[in-house]
Structure formats: C-alpha cells, structure tokens
Amino acid sequence: MHIKRYEASTMPEAIAQVRKELGSEALILQTRQIRREGVFGMLAKPVVEVTAAVDRDHRAAEAHGTTPQNASQDRGWREIQIARTLIDPIESEVKAVRRSVDALTVGGDEPLTIAVEIAELRQMVADLKRPHMTGARPYLNAFLAAGLEPRHAFTLAAEAQSFPKEDVYDACLMSLASRLEARFQPDRDDDPKITMVVGPTGAGKTTSLAKVAGLRRAVERNLAVVTTDAHRYGAELLLRRFSRDLEVPFDVAVSPESLAERSRQFAKRHMFIDTAGRSPGDVNCIPELRALRNALPDQVHVQLVVSATTKEQDLRAQIARFGPLTPDSLIVTKADESSGLTNIVNLLLDEDAPPLSWFGIGQKVPGDLRVPDPTELAEGVLGAAA
C-alpha cells in the first residue's frame, strides 16, 4: 500500500491532487483542516490536509496501461475499505467514551448528558452503513475536515446530496449556508419595547447594548437606558456618557421593584436594560436575573451575549446556564479577535441554541456591529480559496 499526504486550500483541490497522482483507485484515509501561519505568526489561513493511499499493484498497472489480475473482486473490497475507513474511527471513539461513561455512572442515579451523545454517535455509525449514504461520504469528509461536529456533519452531508449538479465544496457551502440562514434572526423594528441584555463576565455585554441602542436611535428617538449593575462604576459611567451623547434618559435600578418602576416611567420609550456579568460560580445568578425579568411586562426581548473567543464547550455551558431566562437571540462579540468561527457555527447548529442576531466586530460604539451573512460565515468555516 502506497500512502501519501496532500495539502490544498480547499477539499476539491486536495482531492484533485490525489486523483492526479494516485489515480481513480486512491483511497481517502483521513481529512482534516489545519492552519499554516504566515509572516510573524500572523494571517494564519486554513489548509485542508488529505491522507490517501493506493494499492501498489493498481498503481503499477495504471502506469503500464494494464488491469490488475484481481480487479474484478478488488472493487467490492475497496468499497468495504472505504466504509471501514469512515466508520472505524467513530466506532473506536464511541467504545472509548462508553467505557468512560460506564465508569463515571457506576452507582449514580442521574443520567449524564454524554450518554445521549453516545447514542447519537452510535446512530450515526449505523446510518453510515446504509446504502443511501454512500454518495454522502465526500460531503461528510469535507464537513469533518472543517471542524464541524460529527452529528452536524452527518446531517449536512445528507442535505448536500440534494445538490447533485454542484461539486463537493459548492454543495457543502450551499447546505451549510442554508442551515445557518435559518438560524439568523436580525433585530426588527416591531420587536418588543424592552430589550434586556444578559451574559457572562467579559463577553462585552455593556458595549453590545450601547451598539444596539445606538443603531436603534437612528430610526427611533424615544429610547431610555437603564443599568442594574451598580457594582461596576466603569460600566455605569460608559452607559451614562453614551446616553448623554444620544440625548436619551439614563437611570439605575438595583432591585426588581425599582426596575418595575423604571419600566412604568419609560413606558412610552424603547428601554434597554444592562445587567451585571455573571460568572459560572455565581450560584445566585439565575434567580436574581429571573427576579429582574419577572418584574417587567411580558413582552421583553432577552439577548444573550457570548464571545467568539470562548471555547465551544464553555459556550454550550453558557447557553445551558442562561437557558432558564429563555433568551430570544444571541449577540456574538469579538468575532474580529477569533482565529475561526467553527465554535460559533457548531453552537448555532444545536437545536437548543437561540438564533443569532448580531456580530460584534470591533470596539467602536455605535459602529462595529453587523448582521451576519450566512454564505460568508459558511465560506470562512469551510475554508474558501484565498
């Protein structure tokens, strides 16, 4: 068996290299996305790496224009090899994780979330063996190489098969962009008259509120800004100065009762409410925020602010922690500071994640805020050719 590794800007380019050098009988063993750093470690670009192999007899036969003696039976075995190449790593991972879960759950009464993930992986392994998924394998490889989670990659690969006239990259791009577009929910003029912003510490929550309020001020003059964060003088000072520049009233409400009073006072205005950032160790976080939320009228738009520089597992933990507040949408900050947005895409593809309304792309207030573009985001994740 002759094995070689190839690198290219996109998956189709890498596959073309494999076919050109190793021929049509080449077997794709592994695909992944890596980053090659540019000058002084800057401008790192995603690169697709493909590991391929070909039987030496096939390679020699193609070079001489002949057919291997075992060609009639080799094609069937090659299909089995391809299937096993895709399935074996997943099966091994499932078995390893299952052993870990069994060890963790001995004597426990509560089921672990990871057990659900194992069930999903096992279902994917079974689905990969189905005949109708044979054509989805190139798309699946492309999504996995881009860093998408297997459960999302599998679903997207099945959808990508509905674009048979497109090449692998374009079909994957259309499938991912279509799915992301359904997960976007830009702010609208007819949204509720109260916007409450919540989120973890350091996510850029106060700055995001100022940006959204500044954009709203361009189309609506009757605004008011209220903060419930009386502990951070800097945050209050920022909002007070910002409100003065916009010529809109500003106030502080440190309790549910005072917040209810402010909502009555500013009933004819669109009120933006800033809240204190909450760390994972703050056990009173959700009860206090729910008390503030319950002091307001029913029609409140709750926006959860998260940072694009946060690890994927921590993002999911934040979604779960603020879940009792039933956020209506997400604001993703620091998109310009993140080396990639695959973590955000994986999060948006989760069914329990709120839809995305804004991307924060800088520190300018009220600028540096944009409505995300699904195709642009999909291209960034899949590694569009530079």
C-alpha positions in Angstrom: 0.0 0.0 0.0 1.4 3.4 -1.0 0.3 6.2 1.4 0.8 10.0 0.9 -0.4 13.2 2.4 -1.6 16.2 0.4 -2.4 19.9 1.3 -4.6 22.4 -0.6 -6.7 25.5 0.0 -10.0 23.6 -0.5 -11.2 20.0 -0.3 -11.8 19.8 -4.1 -8.2 20.9 -4.8 -6.8 18.3 -2.5 -9.0 15.5 -4.0 -7.8 16.6 -7.5 -4.2 16.3 -6.4 -4.9 12.8 -5.1 -6.7 11.7 -8.3 -3.9 13.2 -10.5 -1.0 11.5 -8.7 -2.5 8.3 -7.3 -5.3 7.7 -9.8 -9.0 6.9 -9.6 -8.5 3.9 -7.3 -7.0 6.0 -4.5 -8.5 5.5 -1.0 -9.0 8.6 1.2 -7.8 7.6 4.7 -8.2 10.9 6.5 -9.2 14.5 6.0 -8.7 17.4 8.4 -8.4 21.2 8.4 -5.1 22.7 9.7 -3.7 26.2 9.8 -0.4 27.4 8.3 0.9 30.6 10.0 2.0 33.5 7.8 4.6 36.2 8.5 5.5 36.5 12.2 2.7 34.2 13.1 0.1 36.5 11.6 -2.6 35.9 8.9 -2.9 32.2 9.6 -5.0 30.5 6.8 -7.0 27.3 6.9 -5.5 24.4 4.9 -7.1 21.1 4.0 -4.9 18.1 4.6 -5.9 14.8 2.9 -4.1 11.4 3.6 -4.7 9.0 0.7 -3.5 5.5 -0.2 -3.4 3.3 -3.3 -2.6 -0.4 -3.8 0.9 -0.7 -5.4 -0.4 -3.3 -7.9 -3.1 -0.8 -9.1 -0.5 2.0 -9.3 1.9 -0.1 -11.4 -0.9 -1.4 -13.6 -2.2 2.1 -14.3 1.4 3.2 -15.2 1.7 0.4 -17.8 -1.9 0.8 -19.0 -2.9 -2.7 -17.9 -5.5 -4.1 -15.5 -4.6 -5.9 -12.2 -5.4 -9.6 -12.1 -7.6 -9.2 -9.1 -9.5 -6.2 -10.4 -12.9 -7.9 -10.6 -13.1 -8.6 -6.9 -11.0 -5.7 -5.8 -13.7 -3.1 -6.4 -16.1 -4.7 -3.9 -13.4 -5.0 -1.3 -12.4 -1.3 -1.9 -16.0 -0.2 -1.1 -15.7 -2.1 2.1 -12.4 -0.5 2.9 -13.8 3.0 2.3 -16.8 2.3 4.6 -14.5 0.9 7.3 -12.1 3.9 7.0 -15.0 6.2 7.8 -16.7 4.0 10.4 -13.8 2.5 12.4 -12.6 5.8 14.0 -16.1 6.7 15.1 -16.8 3.2 16.5 -13.5 3.3 18.4 -14.4 6.7 19.8 -17.8 5.5 20.8 -16.4 2.5 22.6 -13.8 4.5 24.4 -16.3 7.1 25.5 -18.8 4.5 26.5 -16.2 2.8 28.8 -15.6 6.2 30.4 -19.3 6.8 30.9 -19.8 3.4 32.4 -17.0 4.1 34.9 -18.5 7.5 35.8 -22.0 6.3 36.2 -21.4 3.3 38.4 -23.6 3.8 41.5 -25.1 7.0 40.1 -28.8 7.7 39.8 -28.7 10.7 37.3 -28.2 10.0 33.6 -25.3 12.0 32.1 -25.6 14.2 29.0 -22.7 12.4 27.4 -24.8 9.2 27.3 -27.1 11.0 24.9 -24.2 12.0 22.7 -23.0 8.3 22.7 -26.5 7.3 21.5 -26.2 9.9 18.7 -22.8 8.6 17.6 -24.0 5.0 17.6 -26.9 6.0 15.4 -24.6 7.8 13.0 -22.4 4.7 12.7 -25.4 2.6 11.9 -26.6 5.2 9.3 -23.2 5.4 7.7 -23.6 1.7 6.8 -26.9 2.3 4.9 -26.6 2.2 1.1 -28.2 5.6 0.6 -25.4 7.3 2.5 -22.6 6.0 0.1 -22.8 9.2 -2.0 -22.7 11.4 1.1 -19.2 10.4 2.1 -17.3 13.1 0.2 -19.5 15.8 1.7 -19.1 14.2 5.2 -15.4 14.3 4.8 -15.5 18.0 3.9 -17.6 18.9 6.9 -15.5 16.9 9.3 -12.3 18.5 7.9 -13.8 21.9 8.6 -14.2 21.0 12.2 -17.9 20.5 12.4 -19.2 18.1 15.0 -20.0 14.6 13.6 -23.7 14.9 14.3 -23.9 18.2 12.4 -21.6 17.0 9.6 -23.7 13.9 9.1 -27.0 15.9 8.7 -25.4 18.5 6.5 -23.8 15.8 4.3 -27.2 14.1 3.7 -28.6 17.5 2.7 -25.7 18.3 0.4 -26.7 15.3 -1.7 -29.7 17.3 -2.9 -27.3 19.5 -4.9 -26.1 16.8 -7.4 -25.1 19.3 -10.1 -22.6 21.1 -7.8 -19.1 20.0 -6.9 -18.4 18.9 -3.3 -17.3 22.2 -2.0 -20.2 24.2 -3.6 -22.8 21.7 -2.4 -21.4 21.8 1.1 -21.4 25.6 1.0 -25.0 25.7 -0.1 -26.1 23.2 2.5 -24.3 25.0 5.4 -25.3 28.5 4.3 -28.9 27.4 4.0 -28.9 25.9 7.5 -27.2 28.9 9.0 -29.6 31.4 7.4 -32.5 29.6 9.2 -30.6 30.2 12.5 -30.3 34.0 12.0 -32.8 36.4 13.4 -31.8 40.1 13.0 -33.5 42.7 15.2 -36.6 44.2 13.7 -38.5 47.5 14.2 -41.5 45.7 15.6 -39.5 43.9 18.4 -40.8 44.4 22.0 -40.2 47.8 23.5 -37.9 46.4 26.2 -34.5 44.8 25.5 -32.7 43.1 28.3 -29.1 42.1 27.8 -27.5 39.2 29.8 -24.4 37.2 29.6 -21.2 36.0 31.3 -18.4 38.3 32.5 -16.0 39.7 29.9 -18.2 39.0 26.9 -18.7 42.6 26.0 -22.3 42.9 27.2 -22.4 46.6 28.1 -20.6 47.6 24.9 -23.0 45.5 22.8 -26.0 47.1 24.5 -24.6 50.6 23.6 -24.1 49.5 20.0 -27.6 48.1 19.5 -29.2 51.1 21.2 -27.1 53.4 19.0 -28.4 51.7 15.9 -31.9 51.8 17.2 -31.5 55.5 17.9 -31.1 56.1 14.1 -34.7 55.0 13.5 -36.4 55.7 16.8 -35.9 58.7 19.0 -37.8 57.6 22.1 -35.2 55.5 23.9 -34.1 55.0 27.5 -31.1 53.2 29.0 -31.2 51.5 32.4 -28.5 49.5 34.2 -29.0 47.1 37.1 -25.2 46.8 37.5 -24.4 49.1 40.4 -21.1 47.4 41.3 -19.0 48.3 38.2 -18.5 52.0 38.1 -16.9 51.8 34.7 -19.9 50.2 33.1 -22.3 52.7 34.6 -20.1 55.6 33.5 -19.9 54.3 30.0 -23.7 54.0 29.7 -24.3 57.4 31.3 -21.9 59.1 28.9 -23.4 57.2 26.0 -26.9 58.1 26.9 -25.9 61.8 27.2 -24.4 61.7 23.7 -27.6 60.2 22.3 -29.7 62.6 24.4 -31.8 59.9 25.9 -32.6 59.4 29.6 -30.4 57.1 31.8 -31.1 55.6 35.2 -30.0 52.9 37.6 -32.3 50.1 39.1 -30.7 47.9 41.7 -33.8 45.8 42.6 -36.8 44.2 40.8 -39.0 46.8 42.4 -37.0 49.8 41.1 -36.7 48.1 37.7 -40.5 47.8 37.6 -40.8 51.4 38.4 -38.4 52.4 35.6 -40.4 50.3 33.1 -43.5 52.3 34.1 -41.6 55.6 33.9 -40.3 54.8 30.4 -43.4 53.0 29.2 -43.5 55.1 26.0 -39.9 54.6 25.2 -37.8 51.6 24.0 -35.9 50.7 27.2 -32.5 49.0 27.0 -31.6 47.2 30.2 -28.0 46.3 31.1 -27.3 43.6 33.7 -24.2 42.6 35.6 -21.9 39.9 34.0 -22.3 36.6 35.8 -19.5 34.0 36.3 -20.1 30.2 36.4 -19.5 30.2 40.2 -22.3 32.7 40.9 -25.0 30.5 42.3 -27.4 33.4 42.7 -27.1 34.4 39.0 -30.2 32.9 37.5 -32.6 33.6 40.4 -31.6 37.2 40.6 -31.9 37.7 36.8 -35.3 35.9 36.8 -36.5 38.2 39.5 -35.5 41.2 37.4 -37.1 39.7 34.3 -40.4 38.9 36.2 -40.6 42.5 37.4 -41.0 43.6 33.7 -44.0 43.3 31.4 -44.4 40.1 29.4 -43.1 41.5 26.1 -39.3 41.6 26.7 -36.6 40.7 24.2 -33.8 39.0 26.1 -30.5 38.9 24.3 -27.6 36.7 25.4 -24.1 38.0 24.7 -21.3 35.5 24.2 -17.8 35.8 22.9 -16.4 34.2 19.7 -13.1 33.6 21.6 -14.8 31.3 24.1 -14.2 27.5 23.8 -17.1 25.5 22.3 -17.7 23.5 25.5 -17.8 26.7 27.5 -20.2 28.3 25.1 -22.6 25.4 25.5 -22.3 25.7 29.3 -23.3 29.4 29.0 -26.3 28.5 26.8 -27.4 26.0 29.4 -26.8 28.3 32.4 -28.8 31.2 30.9 -31.4 28.9 29.4 -33.9 29.4 32.3 -34.2 33.1 31.1 -35.2 31.8 27.6 -33.1 34.2 25.6 -34.7 35.3 22.3 -31.4 35.8 20.4 -27.6 35.8 20.6 -25.1 38.6 20.2 -21.7 37.2 19.3 -18.9 39.6 20.2 -15.1 39.6 19.4 -15.6 38.0 16.0 -12.7 40.0 14.8 -10.4 38.6 17.6 -11.2 35.0 17.0 -9.0 32.8 14.8 -12.1 31.0 13.5 -15.8 30.8 14.0 -16.3 27.0 13.8 -17.2 27.0 17.5 -20.0 29.5 16.8 -21.3 27.5 13.8 -21.4 24.3 15.8 -23.3 26.2 18.5 -25.8 27.7 16.1 -26.5 24.2 14.6 -27.6 23.0 18.0 -31.3 22.9 18.3 -31.4 24.4 21.8 -29.3 27.4 21.0 -31.0 30.8 20.4 -30.8 32.3 16.9 -28.1 34.8 16.1 -28.9 38.5 15.7 -25.6 40.4 15.7 -21.9 40.0 15.2 -19.6 42.4 17.2 -16.5 43.1 15.0 -14.7 45.8 17.0 -14.9 48.4 19.8 -16.5 51.3 18.1 -19.8 52.5 19.5 -22.3 52.5 18.0 -20.4 51.1 15.0 -18.6 47.7 14.6 -21.8 45.8 14.7 -23.2 43.8 11.8 -25.9 41.4 10.7 -24.2 38.1 9.9 -24.1 36.8 6.4 -24.7 33.1 6.2 -22.7 32.5 3.0 -19.8 34.4 4.2 -19.8 32.6 7.5 -20.1 29.2 5.8 -17.2 30.1 3.5 -15.0 31.0 6.5 -15.7 27.7 8.1 -15.2 25.5 5.0 -12.0 27.3 4.0 -12.8 29.2 0.8 -9.9 29.6 -1.6 -7.9 32.7 -0.9 
